[in-house]
């Protein structure tokens, strides 16, 4: 264990923060909070949710608008979001078949939280870039 690392799994007595229940996000396979956070915060889900917040879209529209996503990964992402009740899939009986994806009421309720995260990121991106540059410079100096 590194010097200064606490052996305690708890928090200092009397300390209260928004993160004080973070220990519930453990890595147990059956931890629902962790599973839901993993789903929402994965590489493609936030992009899909943000695009569907604008309007319902077809699979091909989503794929064109999300740079770098493969057909397979988009299909998997949509399937998981549908399973979690965040996205609905509507099949129209036309030729060729038409399938639209839209946010459900539950998915829409996540919108303000996602938007707040995007706004925070945009508002702090310069500070994060500066911190990365300081870290990288220190790392290079330490290795030299």
Secondary structure, DSSP 8 states (H G I E B T S, - for coil): --TT----SS--TT---TTTTGGGS-S-TT-HHHHHHHHHTSTTHHHHHHHHHHS-EEHHHHHHHSTT--HHHHHHHHHHHHHTTSEEEEEE--SS-EEEEEE-HHHHHHHHHHHHHHHHHHHHHHHHHHHHHHHHHHHHHHH-
